[in-house]
């Protein structure tokens, strides 16, 4: 038993010494480029382009782009704001400063970020969540009480 433990510890020690060691983070230094002397007429100027750190632009597809609401949708939102007493003018389908101010006040009252911009949370609180079609939940197959666990 002693022999096996000693052999194990020796193997671990030998393996750790044999593996290449990475330099410690505090001792590793990054090379900083030195400022080159200004180019004179006789020296050649480098034509290499610097690598850009910008990410490539991904083309917007129908799945990942936000569409501007239609005038009918604006009118629905304005009507909901008017019904709740936030919009004083008649809903007309044009999103103006009065509509923005009404939405901002609604968002403040609902503890949402008061941006005045139409957001999913604002639409849900107005009762105008996403339009998903006419679906109804059939509750006839759902039991009124959970079944008791039998062991």
MDTraj code that builds the backbone (N, CA, C; nanometers):
import mdtraj as md
import numpy as np

residues = "UNK UNK UNK UNK UNK UNK UNK UNK UNK UNK UNK UNK UNK UNK UNK UNK UNK UNK UNK UNK UNK UNK UNK UNK UNK UNK UNK UNK UNK UNK UNK UNK UNK UNK UNK UNK UNK UNK UNK UNK UNK UNK UNK UNK UNK UNK UNK UNK UNK UNK UNK UNK UNK UNK UNK UNK UNK UNK UNK UNK UNK UNK UNK UNK UNK UNK UNK UNK UNK UNK UNK UNK UNK UNK UNK UNK UNK UNK UNK UNK UNK UNK UNK UNK UNK UNK UNK UNK UNK UNK UNK UNK UNK UNK UNK UNK UNK UNK UNK UNK UNK UNK UNK UNK UNK UNK UNK UNK UNK UNK UNK UNK UNK UNK UNK UNK UNK UNK UNK UNK UNK UNK UNK UNK UNK UNK UNK UNK UNK UNK UNK UNK UNK UNK UNK UNK UNK UNK UNK UNK UNK UNK UNK UNK UNK UNK UNK UNK UNK UNK UNK".split()
xyz = np.array([
    [0.0829, -0.1187, 0.0000],
    [0.0000, 0.0000, 0.0000],
    [0.0873, 0.1250, 0.0000],
    [0.1920, 0.1256, 0.0851],
    [0.2827, 0.2387, 0.0901],
    [0.3531, 0.2559, -0.0440],
    [0.3907, 0.1453, -0.1027],
    [0.4614, 0.1478, -0.2293],
    [0.3736, 0.2091, -0.3388],
    [0.2474, 0.1735, -0.3429],
    [0.1551, 0.2236, -0.4444],
    [0.1341, 0.3742, -0.4280],
    [0.1191, 0.4221, -0.3054],
    [0.1006, 0.5638, -0.2790],
    [0.2255, 0.6415, -0.3185],
    [0.3421, 0.5904, -0.2845],
    [0.4677, 0.6567, -0.3190],
    [0.4844, 0.6622, -0.4706],
    [0.4541, 0.5527, -0.5364],
    [0.4647, 0.5474, -0.6815],
    [0.3685, 0.6477, -0.7459],
    [0.2485, 0.6573, -0.6931],
    [0.1492, 0.7513, -0.7438],
    [0.1988, 0.8949, -0.7292],
    [0.2477, 0.9318, -0.6103],
    [0.2955, 1.0677, -0.5883],
    [0.4154, 1.0987, -0.6765],
    [0.5037, 1.0033, -0.6929],
    [0.6203, 1.0223, -0.7787],
    [0.5768, 1.0457, -0.9230],
    [0.4776, 0.9716, -0.9700],
    [0.4278, 0.9854, -1.1065],
    [0.3646, 1.1230, -1.1276],
    [0.2871, 1.1674, -1.0302],
    [0.2236, 1.2989, -1.0398],
    [0.3293, 1.4078, -1.0445],
    [0.4293, 1.4000, -0.9583],
    [0.5355, 1.4993, -0.9537],
    [0.6145, 1.4991, -1.0847],
    [0.6502, 1.3823, -1.1334],
    [0.7273, 1.3730, -1.2567],
    [0.6474, 1.4268, -1.3746],
    [0.5193, 1.3973, -1.3783],
    [0.4348, 1.4447, -1.4874],
    [0.4226, 1.5960, -1.4842],
    [0.4055, 1.6529, -1.3661],
    [0.3911, 1.7982, -1.3562],
    [0.5196, 1.8693, -1.3951],
    [0.6345, 1.8085, -1.3694],
    [0.7603, 1.8694, -1.4093],
    [0.7857, 1.8539, -1.5580],
    [0.7346, 1.7494, -1.6173],
    [0.7582, 1.7221, -1.7585],
    [0.6699, 1.8077, -1.8485],
    [0.5540, 1.8515, -1.7999],
    [0.4632, 1.9311, -1.8812],
    [0.5185, 2.0713, -1.8982],
    [0.4978, 2.1338, -2.0141],
    [0.5445, 2.2717, -2.0323],
    [0.4651, 2.3642, -1.9417],
    [0.5332, 2.4577, -1.8830],
    [0.4700, 2.5507, -1.7899],
    [0.4411, 2.6816, -1.8623],
    [0.3196, 2.7343, -1.8446],
    [0.2831, 2.8640, -1.9004],
    [0.3390, 2.9721, -1.8096],
    [0.3857, 3.0829, -1.8634],
    [0.4369, 3.1891, -1.7775],
    [0.3250, 3.2464, -1.6927],
    [0.3595, 3.2922, -1.5749],
    [0.2608, 3.3518, -1.4851],
    [0.2087, 3.4801, -1.5470],
    [0.0852, 3.5119, -1.5182],
    [0.0216, 3.6292, -1.5782],
    [0.0935, 3.7579, -1.5397],
    [0.1464, 3.7641, -1.4185],
    [0.2106, 3.8867, -1.3746],
    [0.3464, 3.9072, -1.4393],
    [0.4134, 3.7994, -1.4824],
    [0.5446, 3.8137, -1.5428],
    [0.5375, 3.8275, -1.6938],
    [0.4248, 3.7900, -1.7522],
    [0.4107, 3.8005, -1.8970],
    [0.3904, 3.9467, -1.9337],
    [0.4667, 3.9938, -2.0308],
    [0.4552, 4.1323, -2.0753],
    [0.4170, 4.1330, -2.2218],
    [0.3298, 4.2227, -2.2537],
    [0.2906, 4.2374, -2.3924],
    [0.3911, 4.3287, -2.4607],
    [0.4219, 4.2954, -2.5844],
    [0.5107, 4.3807, -2.6603],
    [0.4309, 4.5007, -2.7076],
    [0.4817, 4.6172, -2.6785],
    [0.4147, 4.7378, -2.7244],
    [0.4934, 4.7920, -2.8418],
    [0.4249, 4.8235, -2.9482],
    [0.4959, 4.8736, -3.0644],
    [0.5569, 5.0096, -3.0346],
    [0.6779, 5.0296, -3.0841],
    [0.7426, 5.1584, -3.0651],
    [0.7025, 5.2480, -3.1798],
    [0.7023, 5.3732, -3.1534],
    [0.6615, 5.4683, -3.2548],
    [0.7743, 5.4813, -3.3566],
    [0.7433, 5.4610, -3.4825],
    [0.8431, 5.4663, -3.5882],
    [0.8733, 5.6110, -3.6216],
    [0.9930, 5.6314, -3.6727],
    [1.0318, 5.7653, -3.7141],
    [0.9482, 5.8058, -3.8339],
    [0.9199, 5.9328, -3.8478],
    [0.8392, 5.9763, -3.9622],
    [0.9083, 5.9399, -4.0930],
    [0.8288, 5.9045, -4.1900],
    [0.8825, 5.8622, -4.3186],
    [0.9434, 5.9812, -4.3918],
    [1.0582, 5.9571, -4.4483],
    [1.1214, 6.0616, -4.5298],
    [1.1010, 6.0265, -4.6754],
    [1.1480, 6.1092, -4.7619],
    [1.1274, 6.0859, -4.9042],
    [1.1961, 5.9589, -4.9509],
    [1.3071, 5.9207, -4.8893],
    [1.3834, 5.8059, -4.9347],
    [1.3325, 5.6744, -4.8771],
    [1.2554, 5.6763, -4.7684],
    [1.2092, 5.5517, -4.7076],
    [1.0773, 5.5099, -4.7693],
    [1.0562, 5.3804, -4.7746],
    [0.9330, 5.3266, -4.8334],
    [0.8223, 5.3294, -4.7287],
    [0.7049, 5.3545, -4.7725],
    [0.5887, 5.3569, -4.6843],
    [0.5183, 5.2228, -4.6966],
    [0.4806, 5.1647, -4.5839],
    [0.4142, 5.0358, -4.5840],
    [0.2745, 5.0493, -4.6418],
    [0.2373, 4.9540, -4.7269],
    [0.1045, 4.9581, -4.7872],
    [0.0101, 4.8564, -4.7265],
    [0.0523, 4.7911, -4.6180],
    [-0.0354, 4.6930, -4.5526],
    [-0.1501, 4.7650, -4.4845],
    [-0.2679, 4.7066, -4.4959],
    [-0.3850, 4.7624, -4.4286],
    [-0.3944, 4.7029, -4.2897],
    [-0.4308, 4.7862, -4.1938],
    [-0.4492, 4.7381, -4.0571],
    [-0.5746, 4.6530, -4.0509],
    [-0.5686, 4.5494, -3.9697],
    [-0.6852, 4.4626, -3.9546],
    [-0.7940, 4.5382, -3.8806],
    [-0.9132, 4.5263, -3.9285],
    [-1.0264, 4.5928, -3.8670],
    [-1.0814, 4.5064, -3.7546],
    [-1.1139, 4.5709, -3.6435],
    [-1.1704, 4.4969, -3.5311],
    [-1.3223, 4.4961, -3.5348],
    [-1.3777, 4.5545, -3.6403],
    [-1.5239, 4.5582, -3.6506],
    [-1.5765, 4.4222, -3.6907],
    [-1.6918, 4.3889, -3.6379],
    [-1.7570, 4.2637, -3.6741],
    [-1.8246, 4.2813, -3.8095],
    [-1.8325, 4.1748, -3.8866],
    [-1.8986, 4.1870, -4.0161],
    [-2.0469, 4.2173, -3.9990],
    [-2.0981, 4.2951, -4.0906],
    [-2.2390, 4.3319, -4.0864],
    [-2.3209, 4.2163, -4.1406],
    [-2.4207, 4.1757, -4.0652],
    [-2.5084, 4.0670, -4.1067],
    [-2.6306, 4.1290, -4.1721],
    [-2.6628, 4.0818, -4.2892],
    [-2.7785, 4.1345, -4.3600],
    [-2.9055, 4.1037, -4.2820],
    [-2.9932, 4.2013, -4.2752],
    [-3.1187, 4.1826, -4.2035],
    [-3.2090, 4.0895, -4.2833],
    [-3.2675, 3.9963, -4.2138],
    [-3.3630, 3.9074, -4.2776],
    [-3.4996, 3.9358, -4.2194],
    [-3.5982, 3.8725, -4.2754],
    [-3.7334, 3.8957, -4.2263],
    [-3.7515, 3.8433, -4.0848],
    [-3.6613, 3.7579, -4.0401],
    [-3.6739, 3.7014, -3.9063],
    [-3.6129, 3.7904, -3.7988],
    [-3.5133, 3.8720, -3.8340],
    [-3.4442, 3.9455, -3.7298],
    [-3.4527, 4.0971, -3.7438],
    [-3.5463, 4.1475, -3.8203],
    [-3.5550, 4.2924, -3.8304],
    [-3.6902, 4.3401, -3.7789],
    [-3.6860, 4.4547, -3.7164],
    [-3.8059, 4.5159, -3.6606],
    [-3.8779, 4.5921, -3.7709],
    [-4.0044, 4.5680, -3.7868],
    [-4.0827, 4.6390, -3.8859],
    [-4.1501, 4.7587, -3.8215],
    [-4.1683, 4.8632, -3.8984],
    [-4.2397, 4.9807, -3.8501],
    [-4.3878, 4.9469, -3.8445],
    [-4.4532, 4.9816, -3.7342],
    [-4.5970, 4.9532, -3.7266],
    [-4.6743, 5.0270, -3.8355],
    [-4.7805, 4.9655, -3.8771],
    [-4.8676, 5.0276, -3.9769],
    [-4.9496, 5.1369, -3.9095],
    [-5.0071, 5.2284, -3.9883],
    [-5.0948, 5.3304, -3.9287],
    [-5.2114, 5.2681, -3.8516],
    [-5.2598, 5.1517, -3.8980],
    [-5.3687, 5.0847, -3.8255],
    [-5.3220, 5.0395, -3.6871],
    [-5.1970, 4.9879, -3.6814],
    [-5.1427, 4.9432, -3.5523],
    [-5.1198, 5.0629, -3.4608],
    [-5.0692, 5.1734, -3.5169],
    [-5.0533, 5.2953, -3.4368],
    [-5.1878, 5.3399, -3.3799],
    [-5.2907, 5.3290, -3.4630],
    [-5.4245, 5.3697, -3.4187],
    [-5.4736, 5.2802, -3.3053],
    [-5.4455, 5.1495, -3.3145],
    [-5.4821, 5.0566, -3.2061],
    [-5.4128, 5.0959, -3.0748],
    [-5.2849, 5.1271, -3.0855],
    [-5.2087, 5.1643, -2.9655],
    [-5.2617, 5.2958, -2.9086],
    [-5.2870, 5.3920, -2.9960],
    [-5.3413, 5.5197, -2.9507],
    [-5.4788, 5.5018, -2.8866],
    [-5.5612, 5.4137, -2.9433],
    [-5.6941, 5.3884, -2.8871],
    [-5.6822, 5.3272, -2.7480],
    [-5.5883, 5.2340, -2.7302],
    [-5.5682, 5.1739, -2.5981],
    [-5.5214, 5.2784, -2.4978],
    [-5.4327, 5.3683, -2.5404],
    [-5.3870, 5.4764, -2.4517],
    [-5.5020, 5.5715, -2.4186],
    [-5.5879, 5.6001, -2.5175],
    [-5.7036, 5.6873, -2.4949],
    [-5.8033, 5.6211, -2.4004],
    [-5.8262, 5.4903, -2.4184],
    [-5.9196, 5.4177, -2.3320],
    [-5.8734, 5.4188, -2.1866],
    [-5.7423, 5.4208, -2.1662],
    [-5.6887, 5.4216, -2.0300],
    [-5.6692, 5.5633, -1.9769],
    [-5.7039, 5.6646, -2.0586],
    [-5.6987, 5.8034, -2.0143],
    [-5.5641, 5.8717, -2.0313],
    [-5.4745, 5.8150, -2.1069],
    [-5.3426, 5.8759, -2.1250],
    [-5.3364, 5.9660, -2.2484],
    [-5.4094, 5.9325, -2.3531],
    [-5.4083, 6.0120, -2.4749],
    [-5.5359, 6.0946, -2.4789],
    [-5.5203, 6.2274, -2.4906],
    [-5.6366, 6.3169, -2.4871],
    [-5.6948, 6.3425, -2.6261],
    [-5.6150, 6.3241, -2.7309],
    [-5.6644, 6.3502, -2.8660],
    [-5.7280, 6.2245, -2.9251],
    [-5.7887, 6.2439, -3.0405],
    [-5.8528, 6.1331, -3.1113],
    [-5.7452, 6.0478, -3.1790],
    [-5.7499, 5.9130, -3.1658],
    [-5.6526, 5.8273, -3.2349],
    [-5.6622, 5.8465, -3.3863],
    [-5.5461, 5.8744, -3.4504],
    [-5.5471, 5.9037, -3.5932],
    [-5.4486, 5.8183, -3.6732],
    [-5.3702, 5.7333, -3.6066],
    [-5.2758, 5.6482, -3.6783],
    [-5.1424, 5.7129, -3.7078],
    [-5.1231, 5.8368, -3.6634],
    [-4.9959, 5.9063, -3.6820],
    [-4.9293, 5.9171, -3.5456],
    [-4.8088, 5.8610, -3.5332],
    [-4.7382, 5.8615, -3.4048],
    [-4.6652, 5.9939, -3.3912],
    [-4.7199, 6.0818, -3.3054],
    [-4.6641, 6.2152, -3.2880],
    [-4.6148, 6.2350, -3.1452],
    [-4.5766, 6.3569, -3.1120],
    [-4.5226, 6.3843, -2.9780],
    [-4.6275, 6.3632, -2.8698],
    [-4.7529, 6.3903, -2.8999],
    [-4.8584, 6.3678, -2.8009],
    [-4.8729, 6.2184, -2.7701],
    [-4.8601, 6.1349, -2.8738],
    [-4.8657, 5.9896, -2.8551],
    [-4.7459, 5.9423, -2.7736],
    [-4.6282, 5.9960, -2.8045],
    [-4.5064, 5.9592, -2.7325],
    [-4.5168, 5.9984, -2.5855],
    [-4.5673, 6.1192, -2.5599],
    [-4.5820, 6.1649, -2.4213],
    [-4.6832, 6.0797, -2.3446],
    [-4.7923, 6.0417, -2.4119],
    [-4.8934, 5.9569, -2.3476],
    [-4.8349, 5.8203, -2.3140],
    [-4.7591, 5.7639, -2.4076],
    [-4.6973, 5.6331, -2.3836],
    [-4.5931, 5.6428, -2.2722],
    [-4.5166, 5.7520, -2.2704],
    [-4.4157, 5.7710, -2.1656],
    [-4.4825, 5.7773, -2.0271],
    [-4.5946, 5.8481, -2.0164],
    [-4.6658, 5.8560, -1.8883],
    [-4.7206, 5.7195, -1.8482],
    [-4.7734, 5.6453, -1.9450],
    [-4.8229, 5.5096, -1.9192],
    [-4.7099, 5.4208, -1.8692],
    [-4.5941, 5.4274, -1.9363],
    [-4.4792, 5.3460, -1.8959],
    [-4.4338, 5.3823, -1.7548],
    [-4.4344, 5.5093, -1.7223],
    [-4.3957, 5.5529, -1.5872],
    [-4.4916, 5.4954, -1.4836],
    [-4.6205, 5.5028, -1.5112],
    [-4.7201, 5.4514, -1.4169],
    [-4.7125, 5.2997, -1.4008],
    [-4.6681, 5.2291, -1.5039],
    [-4.6578, 5.0827, -1.4985],
    [-4.5185, 5.0357, -1.4561],
    [-4.4332, 5.1277, -1.4114],
    [-4.2959, 5.0971, -1.3683],
    [-4.2137, 5.0333, -1.4800],
    [-4.2376, 5.0787, -1.6022],
    [-4.1570, 5.0380, -1.7166],
    [-4.0578, 5.1505, -1.7454],
    [-3.9591, 5.1224, -1.8246],
    [-3.8625, 5.2251, -1.8627],
    [-3.9354, 5.3314, -1.9451],
    [-3.9434, 5.4550, -1.8963],
    [-4.0238, 5.5570, -1.9650],
    [-3.9524, 5.6176, -2.0849],
    [-3.9443, 5.5415, -2.1930],
    [-3.8764, 5.5875, -2.3134],
    [-3.9706, 5.6564, -2.4108],
    [-4.0973, 5.6254, -2.4027],
    [-4.1920, 5.6773, -2.5000],
    [-4.1898, 5.5980, -2.6291],
    [-4.1052, 5.4954, -2.6340],
    [-4.0984, 5.4091, -2.7522],
    [-4.1846, 5.2861, -2.7299],
    [-4.2448, 5.2383, -2.8350],
    [-4.3313, 5.1214, -2.8264],
    [-4.2446, 4.9990, -2.8002],
    [-4.2759, 4.9273, -2.6919],
    [-4.2003, 4.8070, -2.6573],
    [-4.2985, 4.6925, -2.6337],
    [-4.2444, 4.5725, -2.6311],
    [-4.3286, 4.4551, -2.6090],
    [-4.3968, 4.4637, -2.4732],
    [-4.3219, 4.5049, -2.3701],
    [-4.3799, 4.5139, -2.2355],
    [-4.4929, 4.6161, -2.2321],
    [-4.4748, 4.7276, -2.3015],
    [-4.5796, 4.8304, -2.3057],
    [-4.7036, 4.7783, -2.3762],
    [-4.6834, 4.7093, -2.4882],
    [-4.7977, 4.6554, -2.5619],
    [-4.8728, 4.5512, -2.4804],
    [-4.7990, 4.4676, -2.4092],
    [-4.8636, 4.3659, -2.3261],
    [-4.9449, 4.4315, -2.2157],
    [-4.8883, 4.5343, -2.1507],
    [-4.9620, 4.6038, -2.0442],
    [-5.0829, 4.6798, -2.0985],
    [-5.0760, 4.7208, -2.2242],
    [-5.1913, 4.7873, -2.2859],
    [-5.2962, 4.6862, -2.3323],
    [-5.2630, 4.5578, -2.3264],
    [-5.3545, 4.4543, -2.3732],
    [-5.3431, 4.4324, -2.5226],
    [-5.2308, 4.4758, -2.5813],
    [-5.2105, 4.4647, -2.7257],
    [-5.0882, 4.3807, -2.7580],
    [-5.0735, 4.2695, -2.6913],
    [-4.9592, 4.1824, -2.7148],
    [-4.9511, 4.1382, -2.8588],
    [-4.8541, 4.0543, -2.8905],
    [-4.8370, 4.0114, -3.0295],
    [-4.9601, 3.9409, -3.0829],
    [-4.9861, 3.9647, -3.2100],
    [-5.0994, 3.9013, -3.2772],
    [-5.0576, 3.7615, -3.3183],
    [-5.1175, 3.6583, -3.2551],
    [-5.0791, 3.5199, -3.2847],
    [-5.1920, 3.4415, -3.3484],
    [-5.3013, 3.5032, -3.3794],
    [-5.4129, 3.4314, -3.4413],
    [-5.5126, 3.3863, -3.3349],
    [-5.6199, 3.3326, -3.3807],
    [-5.7270, 3.2872, -3.2925],
    [-5.6979, 3.1456, -3.2444],
    [-5.6483, 3.1343, -3.1243],
    [-5.6291, 3.0031, -3.0640],
    [-5.6945, 3.0059, -2.9274],
    [-5.7606, 2.8987, -2.8948],
    [-5.8226, 2.8909, -2.7630],
    [-5.7678, 2.7686, -2.6927],
    [-5.7583, 2.7788, -2.5640],
    [-5.7072, 2.6690, -2.4833],
    [-5.8232, 2.5778, -2.4471],
    [-5.8109, 2.4530, -2.4857],
    [-5.9136, 2.3545, -2.4536],
    [-5.8828, 2.3001, -2.3147],
    [-5.9629, 2.3374, -2.2169],
    [-5.9383, 2.2956, -2.0792],
    [-6.0185, 2.1727, -2.0411],
    [-6.0905, 2.1126, -2.1353],
    [-6.1724, 1.9966, -2.1007],
    [-6.0874, 1.8750, -2.0650],
    [-5.9674, 1.8674, -2.1192],
    [-5.8841, 1.7512, -2.0901],
    [-5.7919, 1.7741, -1.9707],
    [-5.7921, 1.8942, -1.9140],
    [-5.7064, 1.9236, -1.7998],
    [-5.7821, 1.8876, -1.6728],
    [-5.7251, 1.8007, -1.5870],
    [-5.7947, 1.7625, -1.4636],
    [-5.8030, 1.8813, -1.3691],
    [-5.9098, 1.8867, -1.2925],
    [-5.9288, 1.9972, -1.1991],
    [-5.8350, 1.9862, -1.0811],
    [-5.7973, 1.8670, -1.0442],
    [-5.7032, 1.8456, -0.9342],
    [-5.5921, 1.7541, -0.9825],
    [-5.4691, 1.7785, -0.9355],
    [-5.3605, 1.6905, -0.9769],
    [-5.3808, 1.5508, -0.9203],
    [-5.3406, 1.4470, -0.9928],
    [-5.3560, 1.3110, -0.9417],
    [-5.2675, 1.2912, -0.8199],
    [-5.3147, 1.2119, -0.7261],
    [-5.2367, 1.1876, -0.6054],
    [-5.1309, 1.0827, -0.6356],
    [-5.0149, 1.1001, -0.5760],
    [-4.9049, 1.0052, -0.5983],
    [-4.9323, 0.8796, -0.5182],
    [-4.9263, 0.7652, -0.5859],
    [-4.9474, 0.6392, -0.5183],
    [-4.8161, 0.5630, -0.5140],
    [-4.7765, 0.5182, -0.3990],
    [-4.6519, 0.4431, -0.3831],
    [-4.6810, 0.2983, -0.3609],
])
top = md.Topology()
chain = top.add_chain()
for i, resn in enumerate(residues, 1):
    res = top.add_residue(resn, chain, resSeq=i)
    for name in ("N", "CA", "C"):
        top.add_atom(name, md.element.get_by_symbol(name[0]), res)
traj = md.Trajectory(xyz[None], top)
